[in-house]
Amino acid sequence: MKQNNSLSIIHLQKIESPIGTLVICASEKGICLVEFADIQDLEREYQQICKEKQAQIIEASSDLIEQLKSELDAYFKGELKAFTVPLDLIGTDFQKSIWLGLQLIPYGETKSYKQQSELLQIPKSIRAVANANGKNRIALVIPCHRIIGTDGSLTGYRGGVWRKKFLLELENKEYNQTEQLTLALE
């Protein structure tokens, strides 16, 4: 492993959003983390990023973080439908292909895990696709919130189903209200 003085730098900044505090990390190549500050295991996420990138995290903004902050502001105002900030994906090749596929789901639309796996031409890999979605470290920008149940119900979301509901409402997508109420009570 490299010595500290030769480690690359990951910039980290916390920002407030309509759905809570977001933690953003950026390498020199792109955004590598957008996560909710209240999720479990956030420290483990930092450790994995540092290990994968052979980097150390410093709490400071960067040009990429500033770009994303501007894009997030426009997104939450309903003015931005697709993010353009460069990404630095950390995961297996399979996971990266799934995450890139998520970015093809247009703003205001949803897909089921089954539809997603069919679009990616791996129709028998629904569980593997769902697992890869669950490992997405770049919330909002890689829109895993656009994946719903086959019956139109809201399914699990690492940031909480209430956030998923907020994001889909922001994007003006209808969903099964009864199922949402059931999930909220669980």
C-alpha positions in Angstrom: 0.0 0.0 0.0 1.2 3.5 -0.7 2.4 5.8 2.0 0.0 8.6 3.1 1.8 11.3 1.2 1.4 9.4 -2.1 -2.3 8.5 -1.6 -4.7 10.2 -3.9 -7.3 12.5 -2.5 -11.1 12.0 -2.2 -12.9 15.2 -1.4 -15.9 15.0 0.9 -18.6 17.5 1.6 -22.0 17.2 3.4 -24.8 19.2 2.0 -28.5 19.8 3.0 -31.2 18.7 0.6 -35.0 18.4 0.8 -34.6 14.8 1.8 -31.9 15.2 4.4 -28.2 15.6 4.6 -26.2 14.1 1.7 -22.6 13.1 1.7 -20.8 13.6 -1.5 -17.3 12.3 -2.3 -15.3 13.0 -5.5 -12.1 11.7 -6.8 -10.1 13.6 -9.5 -12.1 11.5 -12.1 -15.6 12.0 -10.9 -18.2 11.7 -8.2 -17.8 8.4 -6.4 -20.3 8.7 -3.6 -23.7 10.4 -3.0 -25.2 8.9 0.1 -27.6 9.8 2.8 -25.8 10.8 6.0 -28.1 8.8 8.2 -27.6 5.4 6.6 -25.9 2.6 8.5 -22.4 1.7 7.6 -21.4 5.0 6.1 -18.0 4.7 7.7 -17.5 1.4 6.0 -18.4 3.0 2.7 -15.6 5.6 3.3 -13.2 2.8 4.1 -14.1 0.8 1.0 -13.6 3.9 -1.2 -10.2 4.6 0.3 -9.1 1.0 -0.2 -10.4 0.8 -3.8 -9.0 4.2 -4.8 -5.8 4.0 -2.6 -6.9 7.3 -1.3 -7.5 9.4 1.8 -10.6 11.5 2.4 -10.4 15.2 3.2 -13.4 17.3 4.1 -13.3 19.9 1.4 -15.2 20.8 -1.7 -13.9 20.3 -5.3 -15.0 21.5 -8.7 -16.9 18.2 -9.3 -18.7 18.6 -5.9 -19.6 22.1 -6.8 -20.9 21.0 -10.2 -23.0 18.3 -8.5 -24.3 20.7 -5.9 -25.5 23.0 -8.7 -27.1 20.1 -10.5 -28.8 18.8 -7.4 -30.2 22.2 -6.7 -31.7 22.3 -10.2 -32.9 18.7 -9.8 -34.8 19.4 -6.6 -36.4 22.5 -8.2 -37.6 20.3 -11.1 -35.3 22.0 -13.6 -32.9 19.2 -14.3 -33.9 15.8 -15.7 -30.4 14.3 -16.3 -27.2 14.7 -14.4 -24.0 15.5 -16.4 -21.4 15.5 -13.7 -18.6 12.9 -14.4 -18.8 9.7 -12.3 -16.0 7.5 -10.9 -17.8 4.2 -10.4 -16.4 1.8 -7.8 -17.6 -1.8 -8.2 -17.4 -4.9 -10.3 -17.8 -4.7 -14.1 -21.3 -6.3 -13.7 -22.3 -3.8 -11.1 -21.1 -0.9 -13.3 -23.1 -2.2 -16.2 -26.2 -2.3 -14.1 -25.7 1.2 -12.7 -25.1 2.6 -16.2 -28.3 0.9 -17.3 -30.1 2.7 -14.5 -29.1 6.0 -16.0 -31.0 5.0 -19.1 -34.3 5.1 -17.3 -35.7 8.5 -18.2 -36.8 11.1 -15.6 -40.4 10.5 -14.6 -40.4 6.8 -15.6 -40.0 3.7 -13.6 -39.1 0.1 -14.4 -39.4 -3.1 -12.4 -36.4 -5.3 -11.6 -37.7 -7.7 -14.2 -38.0 -5.0 -16.9 -34.5 -3.7 -16.0 -33.0 -7.2 -16.4 -34.8 -7.6 -19.7 -33.6 -4.3 -21.0 -30.0 -5.3 -20.1 -30.6 -8.6 -21.9 -30.1 -10.7 -18.8 -33.8 -11.7 -18.1 -32.9 -14.6 -15.8 -30.7 -12.4 -13.5 -33.4 -10.4 -11.7 -31.9 -11.1 -8.3 -28.4 -10.3 -9.4 -29.7 -7.0 -10.9 -31.5 -6.2 -7.7 -28.4 -6.9 -5.6 -26.3 -4.6 -7.8 -28.9 -1.9 -7.5 -28.7 -2.2 -3.8 -24.9 -1.6 -3.9 -25.3 1.7 -5.8 -23.1 4.3 -4.0 -24.3 7.2 -6.1 -27.9 7.9 -5.0 -30.0 10.2 -7.1 -27.4 10.6 -9.9 -27.7 6.8 -10.6 -31.5 6.7 -10.2 -32.1 3.4 -8.5 -35.2 5.1 -7.0 -36.8 4.6 -10.4 -37.0 0.8 -9.8 -40.4 -0.3 -8.4 -42.2 -3.6 -7.9 -43.7 -5.4 -10.8 -47.2 -4.5 -9.4 -46.2 -0.8 -9.2 -45.5 -0.8 -5.5 -42.6 1.0 -4.0 -39.9 -1.5 -3.1 -37.0 -1.1 -0.7 -34.6 1.8 -1.1 -31.4 2.2 1.0 -32.3 5.8 1.8 -35.7 4.8 3.0 -39.0 4.3 1.1 -40.2 7.8 2.2 -37.3 9.3 0.2 -38.1 7.1 -2.8 -41.7 8.3 -2.6 -40.5 11.9 -2.5 -38.2 11.5 -5.5 -40.8 9.8 -7.6 -43.4 12.5 -6.7 -40.8 15.1 -7.6 -40.5 13.4 -11.0 -44.3 13.2 -11.2 -44.5 9.4 -11.4 -47.7 7.6 -10.2 -47.4 4.5 -8.1 -49.5 2.2 -6.0 -50.6 4.3 -3.0 -51.9 1.3 -1.0 -48.7 -0.6 -1.2 -46.8 2.6 -0.2 -48.9 2.9 2.9 -48.2 -0.7 3.8 -44.4 -0.2 3.4 -44.5 2.9 5.4 -46.1 1.1 8.3 -43.6 -1.8 8.3 
